[in-house]
Amino acid sequence: MVLAGILYDTDTQAVFGNIEASRRLGEFWSLELELRFTTNTDEEDNLYYFRADDYLGISLKRYF
């Protein structure tokens, strides 16, 4: 399953992106990915305060 979205400001060209994905690997395992990012933010832009908060998370889970 993949869930993705991108917000683009046409006035400032600022971009915020969010991607989440998960996949079952057999009966007991799953793999998950989360990505959040911002680019092209100016000091006047509301997204400016999140410019250093990019995030990438990968997890491998085992179920009993």
PDB file of N, CA, C and O in Angstrom, chain B, residues numbered from 101:
ATOM      1  N   MET B 101       0.838  -1.153   0.000  1.00  0.00           N
ATOM      2  CA  MET B 101       0.000   0.000   0.000  1.00  0.00           C
ATOM      3  C   MET B 101       0.900   1.237   0.000  1.00  0.00           C
ATOM      4  O   MET B 101       1.910   1.266   0.703  1.00  0.00           O
ATOM      5  N   VAL B 102       0.545   2.252  -0.777  1.00  0.00           N
ATOM      6  CA  VAL B 102       1.296   3.503  -0.837  1.00  0.00           C
ATOM      7  C   VAL B 102       0.317   4.656  -0.671  1.00  0.00           C
ATOM      8  O   VAL B 102      -0.744   4.695  -1.293  1.00  0.00           O
ATOM      9  N   LEU B 103       0.707   5.597   0.190  1.00  0.00           N
ATOM     10  CA  LEU B 103      -0.051   6.821   0.398  1.00  0.00           C
ATOM     11  C   LEU B 103       0.923   7.965   0.173  1.00  0.00           C
ATOM     12  O   LEU B 103       1.943   8.045   0.857  1.00  0.00           O
ATOM     13  N   ALA B 104       0.629   8.857  -0.777  1.00  0.00           N
ATOM     14  CA  ALA B 104       1.558   9.926  -1.105  1.00  0.00           C
ATOM     15  C   ALA B 104       0.802  11.210  -1.384  1.00  0.00           C
ATOM     16  O   ALA B 104      -0.324  11.198  -1.883  1.00  0.00           O
ATOM     17  N   GLY B 105       1.443  12.313  -1.053  1.00  0.00           N
ATOM     18  CA  GLY B 105       0.862  13.610  -1.340  1.00  0.00           C
ATOM     19  C   GLY B 105       1.946  14.666  -1.399  1.00  0.00           C
ATOM     20  O   GLY B 105       2.939  14.598  -0.676  1.00  0.00           O
ATOM     21  N   ILE B 106       1.744  15.646  -2.273  1.00  0.00           N
ATOM     22  CA  ILE B 106       2.680  16.752  -2.405  1.00  0.00           C
ATOM     23  C   ILE B 106       1.871  18.042  -2.455  1.00  0.00           C
ATOM     24  O   ILE B 106       0.895  18.152  -3.197  1.00  0.00           O
ATOM     25  N   LEU B 107       2.294  19.017  -1.649  1.00  0.00           N
ATOM     26  CA  LEU B 107       1.708  20.349  -1.673  1.00  0.00           C
ATOM     27  C   LEU B 107       2.698  21.288  -2.341  1.00  0.00           C
ATOM     28  O   LEU B 107       3.866  21.340  -1.958  1.00  0.00           O
ATOM     29  N   TYR B 108       2.234  22.031  -3.339  1.00  0.00           N
ATOM     30  CA  TYR B 108       3.102  22.929  -4.100  1.00  0.00           C
ATOM     31  C   TYR B 108       2.493  24.324  -4.088  1.00  0.00           C
ATOM     32  O   TYR B 108       1.345  24.501  -4.495  1.00  0.00           O
ATOM     33  N   ASP B 109       3.245  25.311  -3.630  1.00  0.00           N
ATOM     34  CA  ASP B 109       2.796  26.694  -3.608  1.00  0.00           C
ATOM     35  C   ASP B 109       3.221  27.357  -4.913  1.00  0.00           C
ATOM     36  O   ASP B 109       4.416  27.518  -5.161  1.00  0.00           O
ATOM     37  N   THR B 110       2.273  27.739  -5.739  1.00  0.00           N
ATOM     38  CA  THR B 110       2.601  28.316  -7.044  1.00  0.00           C
ATOM     39  C   THR B 110       3.191  29.716  -6.927  1.00  0.00           C
ATOM     40  O   THR B 110       3.865  30.175  -7.849  1.00  0.00           O
ATOM     41  N   ASP B 111       2.954  30.399  -5.821  1.00  0.00           N
ATOM     42  CA  ASP B 111       3.520  31.738  -5.652  1.00  0.00           C
ATOM     43  C   ASP B 111       4.990  31.688  -5.258  1.00  0.00           C
ATOM     44  O   ASP B 111       5.799  32.435  -5.809  1.00  0.00           O
ATOM     45  N   THR B 112       5.351  30.824  -4.316  1.00  0.00           N
ATOM     46  CA  THR B 112       6.724  30.774  -3.805  1.00  0.00           C
ATOM     47  C   THR B 112       7.513  29.562  -4.282  1.00  0.00           C
ATOM     48  O   THR B 112       8.717  29.491  -4.034  1.00  0.00           O
ATOM     49  N   GLN B 113       6.891  28.620  -4.947  1.00  0.00           N
ATOM     50  CA  GLN B 113       7.482  27.369  -5.403  1.00  0.00           C
ATOM     51  C   GLN B 113       7.959  26.490  -4.236  1.00  0.00           C
ATOM     52  O   GLN B 113       8.820  25.631  -4.427  1.00  0.00           O
ATOM     53  N   ALA B 114       7.416  26.694  -3.050  1.00  0.00           N
ATOM     54  CA  ALA B 114       7.726  25.843  -1.905  1.00  0.00           C
ATOM     55  C   ALA B 114       7.012  24.505  -2.076  1.00  0.00           C
ATOM     56  O   ALA B 114       5.909  24.439  -2.618  1.00  0.00           O
ATOM     57  N   VAL B 115       7.660  23.443  -1.606  1.00  0.00           N
ATOM     58  CA  VAL B 115       7.114  22.093  -1.761  1.00  0.00           C
ATOM     59  C   VAL B 115       7.160  21.375  -0.417  1.00  0.00           C
ATOM     60  O   VAL B 115       8.161  21.424   0.298  1.00  0.00           O
ATOM     61  N   PHE B 116       6.059  20.709  -0.089  1.00  0.00           N
ATOM     62  CA  PHE B 116       6.011  19.797   1.052  1.00  0.00           C
ATOM     63  C   PHE B 116       5.541  18.455   0.530  1.00  0.00           C
ATOM     64  O   PHE B 116       4.542  18.379  -0.186  1.00  0.00           O
ATOM     65  N   GLY B 117       6.261  17.381   0.886  1.00  0.00           N
ATOM     66  CA  GLY B 117       5.894  16.049   0.421  1.00  0.00           C
ATOM     67  C   GLY B 117       5.777  15.066   1.560  1.00  0.00           C
ATOM     68  O   GLY B 117       6.469  15.176   2.573  1.00  0.00           O
ATOM     69  N   ASN B 118       4.888  14.101   1.382  1.00  0.00           N
ATOM     70  CA  ASN B 118       4.659  13.056   2.376  1.00  0.00           C
ATOM     71  C   ASN B 118       4.416  11.744   1.627  1.00  0.00           C
ATOM     72  O   ASN B 118       3.537  11.664   0.768  1.00  0.00           O
ATOM     73  N   ILE B 119       5.190  10.735   1.955  1.00  0.00           N
ATOM     74  CA  ILE B 119       5.028   9.413   1.340  1.00  0.00           C
ATOM     75  C   ILE B 119       5.071   8.364   2.444  1.00  0.00           C
ATOM     76  O   ILE B 119       5.965   8.374   3.290  1.00  0.00           O
ATOM     77  N   GLU B 120       4.097   7.459   2.425  1.00  0.00           N
ATOM     78  CA  GLU B 120       4.063   6.328   3.351  1.00  0.00           C
ATOM     79  C   GLU B 120       3.789   5.072   2.536  1.00  0.00           C
ATOM     80  O   GLU B 120       2.916   5.059   1.669  1.00  0.00           O
ATOM     81  N   ALA B 121       4.536   4.028   2.822  1.00  0.00           N
ATOM     82  CA  ALA B 121       4.358   2.769   2.097  1.00  0.00           C
ATOM     83  C   ALA B 121       4.546   1.607   3.065  1.00  0.00           C
ATOM     84  O   ALA B 121       5.338   1.684   4.004  1.00  0.00           O
ATOM     85  N   SER B 122       3.805   0.531   2.820  1.00  0.00           N
ATOM     86  CA  SER B 122       3.971  -0.682   3.624  1.00  0.00           C
ATOM     87  C   SER B 122       3.758  -1.895   2.739  1.00  0.00           C
ATOM     88  O   SER B 122       3.031  -1.848   1.747  1.00  0.00           O
ATOM     89  N   ARG B 123       4.406  -2.975   3.120  1.00  0.00           N
ATOM     90  CA  ARG B 123       4.340  -4.213   2.335  1.00  0.00           C
ATOM     91  C   ARG B 123       4.497  -5.394   3.276  1.00  0.00           C
ATOM     92  O   ARG B 123       5.415  -5.429   4.096  1.00  0.00           O
ATOM     93  N   ARG B 124       3.592  -6.363   3.153  1.00  0.00           N
ATOM     94  CA  ARG B 124       3.729  -7.626   3.892  1.00  0.00           C
ATOM     95  C   ARG B 124       4.767  -8.482   3.195  1.00  0.00           C
ATOM     96  O   ARG B 124       4.772  -8.597   1.969  1.00  0.00           O
ATOM     97  N   LEU B 125       5.648  -9.083   3.983  1.00  0.00           N
ATOM     98  CA  LEU B 125       6.672  -9.976   3.460  1.00  0.00           C
ATOM     99  C   LEU B 125       6.433 -11.361   4.057  1.00  0.00           C
ATOM    100  O   LEU B 125       7.087 -11.757   5.022  1.00  0.00           O
ATOM    101  N   GLY B 126       5.523 -12.060   3.490  1.00  0.00           N
ATOM    102  CA  GLY B 126       5.179 -13.366   4.024  1.00  0.00           C
ATOM    103  C   GLY B 126       4.167 -13.251   5.154  1.00  0.00           C
ATOM    104  O   GLY B 126       3.486 -12.235   5.296  1.00  0.00           O
ATOM    105  N   GLU B 127       4.079 -14.301   5.951  1.00  0.00           N
ATOM    106  CA  GLU B 127       3.066 -14.375   7.004  1.00  0.00           C
ATOM    107  C   GLU B 127       3.442 -13.591   8.250  1.00  0.00           C
ATOM    108  O   GLU B 127       2.556 -13.106   8.954  1.00  0.00           O
ATOM    109  N   PHE B 128       4.734 -13.452   8.543  1.00  0.00           N
ATOM    110  CA  PHE B 128       5.164 -12.892   9.824  1.00  0.00           C
ATOM    111  C   PHE B 128       5.877 -11.547   9.735  1.00  0.00           C
ATOM    112  O   PHE B 128       6.147 -10.947  10.776  1.00  0.00           O
ATOM    113  N   TRP B 129       6.194 -11.048   8.551  1.00  0.00           N
ATOM    114  CA  TRP B 129       7.017  -9.852   8.413  1.00  0.00           C
ATOM    115  C   TRP B 129       6.296  -8.760   7.631  1.00  0.00           C
ATOM    116  O   TRP B 129       5.474  -9.047   6.761  1.00  0.00           O
ATOM    117  N   SER B 130       6.612  -7.508   7.946  1.00  0.00           N
ATOM    118  CA  SER B 130       6.159  -6.377   7.142  1.00  0.00           C
ATOM    119  C   SER B 130       7.270  -5.326   7.088  1.00  0.00           C
ATOM    120  O   SER B 130       8.067  -5.195   8.018  1.00  0.00           O
ATOM    121  N   LEU B 131       7.306  -4.590   5.992  1.00  0.00           N
ATOM    122  CA  LEU B 131       8.288  -3.540   5.768  1.00  0.00           C
ATOM    123  C   LEU B 131       7.528  -2.232   5.588  1.00  0.00           C
ATOM    124  O   LEU B 131       6.573  -2.170   4.815  1.00  0.00           O
ATOM    125  N   GLU B 132       7.949  -1.180   6.303  1.00  0.00           N
ATOM    126  CA  GLU B 132       7.263   0.110   6.239  1.00  0.00           C
ATOM    127  C   GLU B 132       8.266   1.222   5.957  1.00  0.00           C
ATOM    128  O   GLU B 132       9.408   1.176   6.413  1.00  0.00           O
ATOM    129  N   LEU B 133       7.820   2.226   5.193  1.00  0.00           N
ATOM    130  CA  LEU B 133       8.643   3.368   4.831  1.00  0.00           C
ATOM    131  C   LEU B 133       7.834   4.636   5.050  1.00  0.00           C
ATOM    132  O   LEU B 133       6.664   4.697   4.672  1.00  0.00           O
ATOM    133  N   GLU B 134       8.447   5.655   5.659  1.00  0.00           N
ATOM    134  CA  GLU B 134       7.834   6.965   5.826  1.00  0.00           C
ATOM    135  C   GLU B 134       8.837   8.021   5.384  1.00  0.00           C
ATOM    136  O   GLU B 134      10.006   7.967   5.766  1.00  0.00           O
ATOM    137  N   LEU B 135       8.385   8.990   4.574  1.00  0.00           N
ATOM    138  CA  LEU B 135       9.242  10.065   4.102  1.00  0.00           C
ATOM    139  C   LEU B 135       8.461  11.360   4.137  1.00  0.00           C
ATOM    140  O   LEU B 135       7.356  11.442   3.601  1.00  0.00           O
ATOM    141  N   ARG B 136       9.040  12.383   4.774  1.00  0.00           N
ATOM    142  CA  ARG B 136       8.464  13.726   4.801  1.00  0.00           C
ATOM    143  C   ARG B 136       9.582  14.715   4.481  1.00  0.00           C
ATOM    144  O   ARG B 136      10.691  14.595   5.002  1.00  0.00           O
ATOM    145  N   PHE B 137       9.283  15.702   3.612  1.00  0.00           N
ATOM    146  CA  PHE B 137      10.315  16.645   3.216  1.00  0.00           C
ATOM    147  C   PHE B 137       9.720  17.989   2.825  1.00  0.00           C
ATOM    148  O   PHE B 137       8.548  18.081   2.461  1.00  0.00           O
ATOM    149  N   THR B 138      10.545  19.032   2.905  1.00  0.00           N
ATOM    150  CA  THR B 138      10.204  20.362   2.423  1.00  0.00           C
ATOM    151  C   THR B 138      11.373  20.890   1.607  1.00  0.00           C
ATOM    152  O   THR B 138      12.530  20.599   1.912  1.00  0.00           O
ATOM    153  N   THR B 139      11.072  21.670   0.562  1.00  0.00           N
ATOM    154  CA  THR B 139      12.108  22.290  -0.257  1.00  0.00           C
ATOM    155  C   THR B 139      11.655  23.677  -0.701  1.00  0.00           C
ATOM    156  O   THR B 139      10.468  24.000  -0.667  1.00  0.00           O
ATOM    157  N   ASN B 140      12.615  24.481  -1.114  1.00  0.00           N
ATOM    158  CA  ASN B 140      12.369  25.818  -1.676  1.00  0.00           C
ATOM    159  C   ASN B 140      11.562  26.724  -0.756  1.00  0.00           C
ATOM    160  O   ASN B 140      10.631  27.388  -1.211  1.00  0.00           O
ATOM    161  N   THR B 141      11.895  26.762   0.511  1.00  0.00           N
ATOM    162  CA  THR B 141      11.160  27.616   1.438  1.00  0.00           C
ATOM    163  C   THR B 141      11.931  28.912   1.692  1.00  0.00           C
ATOM    164  O   THR B 141      13.136  28.884   1.940  1.00  0.00           O
ATOM    165  N   ASP B 142      11.237  30.038   1.628  1.00  0.00           N
ATOM    166  CA  ASP B 142      11.801  31.347   1.950  1.00  0.00           C
ATOM    167  C   ASP B 142      11.444  31.711   3.385  1.00  0.00           C
ATOM    168  O   ASP B 142      10.583  31.074   3.993  1.00  0.00           O
ATOM    169  N   GLU B 143      12.097  32.725   3.923  1.00  0.00           N
ATOM    170  CA  GLU B 143      11.842  33.148   5.295  1.00  0.00           C
ATOM    171  C   GLU B 143      10.417  33.636   5.506  1.00  0.00           C
ATOM    172  O   GLU B 143       9.905  33.547   6.621  1.00  0.00           O
ATOM    173  N   GLU B 144       9.764  34.146   4.474  1.00  0.00           N
ATOM    174  CA  GLU B 144       8.380  34.615   4.590  1.00  0.00           C
ATOM    175  C   GLU B 144       7.366  33.482   4.488  1.00  0.00           C
ATOM    176  O   GLU B 144       6.187  33.677   4.784  1.00  0.00           O
ATOM    177  N   ASP B 145       7.809  32.314   4.076  1.00  0.00           N
ATOM    178  CA  ASP B 145       6.925  31.169   3.852  1.00  0.00           C
ATOM    179  C   ASP B 145       6.611  30.460   5.174  1.00  0.00           C
ATOM    180  O   ASP B 145       7.480  30.331   6.036  1.00  0.00           O
ATOM    181  N   ASN B 146       5.363  30.004   5.328  1.00  0.00           N
ATOM    182  CA  ASN B 146       4.966  29.270   6.534  1.00  0.00           C
ATOM    183  C   ASN B 146       5.727  27.952   6.695  1.00  0.00           C
ATOM    184  O   ASN B 146       5.936  27.501   7.821  1.00  0.00           O
ATOM    185  N   LEU B 147       6.139  27.336   5.605  1.00  0.00           N
ATOM    186  CA  LEU B 147       6.889  26.080   5.669  1.00  0.00           C
ATOM    187  C   LEU B 147       8.350  26.281   6.062  1.00  0.00           C
ATOM    188  O   LEU B 147       9.062  25.301   6.285  1.00  0.00           O
ATOM    189  N   TYR B 148       8.811  27.522   6.150  1.00  0.00           N
ATOM    190  CA  TYR B 148      10.206  27.816   6.473  1.00  0.00           C
ATOM    191  C   TYR B 148      10.628  27.187   7.806  1.00  0.00           C
ATOM    192  O   TYR B 148      11.766  26.740   7.946  1.00  0.00           O
ATOM    193  N   TYR B 149       9.731  27.153   8.765  1.00  0.00           N
ATOM    194  CA  TYR B 149      10.058  26.631  10.095  1.00  0.00           C
ATOM    195  C   TYR B 149      10.205  25.104  10.104  1.00  0.00           C
ATOM    196  O   TYR B 149      10.702  24.537  11.077  1.00  0.00           O
ATOM    197  N   PHE B 150       9.780  24.446   9.041  1.00  0.00           N
ATOM    198  CA  PHE B 150       9.899  22.993   8.925  1.00  0.00           C
ATOM    199  C   PHE B 150      11.024  22.579   7.987  1.00  0.00           C
ATOM    200  O   PHE B 150      11.140  21.399   7.657  1.00  0.00           O
ATOM    201  N   ARG B 151      11.851  23.515   7.552  1.00  0.00           N
ATOM    202  CA  ARG B 151      12.869  23.232   6.537  1.00  0.00           C
ATOM    203  C   ARG B 151      13.899  22.213   6.985  1.00  0.00           C
ATOM    204  O   ARG B 151      14.469  21.512   6.149  1.00  0.00           O
ATOM    205  N   ALA B 152      14.153  22.111   8.285  1.00  0.00           N
ATOM    206  CA  ALA B 152      15.150  21.164   8.795  1.00  0.00           C
ATOM    207  C   ALA B 152      14.510  19.917   9.387  1.00  0.00           C
ATOM    208  O   ALA B 152      15.184  19.136  10.059  1.00  0.00           O
ATOM    209  N   ASP B 153      13.226  19.721   9.148  1.00  0.00           N
ATOM    210  CA  ASP B 153      12.506  18.599   9.742  1.00  0.00           C
ATOM    211  C   ASP B 153      12.234  17.472   8.753  1.00  0.00           C
ATOM    212  O   ASP B 153      11.256  16.742   8.914  1.00  0.00           O
ATOM    213  N   ASP B 154      13.073  17.313   7.737  1.00  0.00           N
ATOM    214  CA  ASP B 154      12.916  16.185   6.816  1.00  0.00           C
ATOM    215  C   ASP B 154      13.079  14.891   7.604  1.00  0.00           C
ATOM    216  O   ASP B 154      13.845  14.823   8.566  1.00  0.00           O
ATOM    217  N   TYR B 155      12.345  13.866   7.179  1.00  0.00           N
ATOM    218  CA  TYR B 155      12.321  12.619   7.941  1.00  0.00           C
ATOM    219  C   TYR B 155      12.251  11.434   6.993  1.00  0.00           C
ATOM    220  O   TYR B 155      11.472  11.435   6.039  1.00  0.00           O
ATOM    221  N   LEU B 156      13.063  10.432   7.259  1.00  0.00           N
ATOM    222  CA  LEU B 156      12.996   9.156   6.558  1.00  0.00           C
ATOM    223  C   LEU B 156      13.039   8.058   7.605  1.00  0.00           C
ATOM    224  O   LEU B 156      13.978   7.975   8.397  1.00  0.00           O
ATOM    225  N   GLY B 157      12.024   7.224   7.600  1.00  0.00           N
ATOM    226  CA  GLY B 157      11.967   6.110   8.535  1.00  0.00           C
ATOM    227  C   GLY B 157      11.689   4.808   7.796  1.00  0.00           C
ATOM    228  O   GLY B 157      10.805   4.744   6.942  1.00  0.00           O
ATOM    229  N   ILE B 158      12.443   3.785   8.126  1.00  0.00           N
ATOM    230  CA  ILE B 158      12.254   2.453   7.546  1.00  0.00           C
ATOM    231  C   ILE B 158      12.176   1.472   8.710  1.00  0.00           C
ATOM    232  O   ILE B 158      13.028   1.476   9.598  1.00  0.00           O
ATOM    233  N   SER B 159      11.157   0.642   8.695  1.00  0.00           N
ATOM    234  CA  SER B 159      11.036  -0.337   9.774  1.00  0.00           C
ATOM    235  C   SER B 159      10.674  -1.696   9.208  1.00  0.00           C
ATOM    236  O   SER B 159       9.918  -1.819   8.245  1.00  0.00           O
ATOM    237  N   LEU B 160      11.238  -2.705   9.839  1.00  0.00           N
ATOM    238  CA  LEU B 160      10.959  -4.096   9.526  1.00  0.00           C
ATOM    239  C   LEU B 160      10.346  -4.701  10.782  1.00  0.00           C
ATOM    240  O   LEU B 160      10.970  -4.696  11.843  1.00  0.00           O
ATOM    241  N   LYS B 161       9.130  -5.220  10.669  1.00  0.00           N
ATOM    242  CA  LYS B 161       8.418  -5.730  11.827  1.00  0.00           C
ATOM    243  C   LYS B 161       8.139  -7.225  11.678  1.00  0.00           C
ATOM    244  O   LYS B 161       7.881  -7.720  10.581  1.00  0.00           O
ATOM    245  N   ARG B 162       8.198  -7.928  12.807  1.00  0.00           N
ATOM    246  CA  ARG B 162       7.865  -9.342  12.829  1.00  0.00           C
ATOM    247  C   ARG B 162       6.670  -9.540  13.739  1.00  0.00           C
ATOM    248  O   ARG B 162       6.647  -9.041  14.864  1.00  0.00           O
ATOM    249  N   TYR B 163       5.691 -10.259  13.259  1.00  0.00           N
ATOM    250  CA  TYR B 163       4.467 -10.530  13.992  1.00  0.00           C
ATOM    251  C   TYR B 163       4.462 -11.969  14.519  1.00  0.00           C
ATOM    252  O   TYR B 163       4.977 -12.875  13.864  1.00  0.00           O
ATOM    253  N   PHE B 164       3.881 -12.172  15.699  1.00  0.00           N
ATOM    254  CA  PHE B 164       3.822 -13.504  16.302  1.00  0.00           C
ATOM    255  C   PHE B 164       2.465 -14.107  16.145  1.00  0.00           C
ATOM    256  O   PHE B 164       2.232 -15.229  16.594  1.00  0.00           O
TER     257      PHE B 164
END
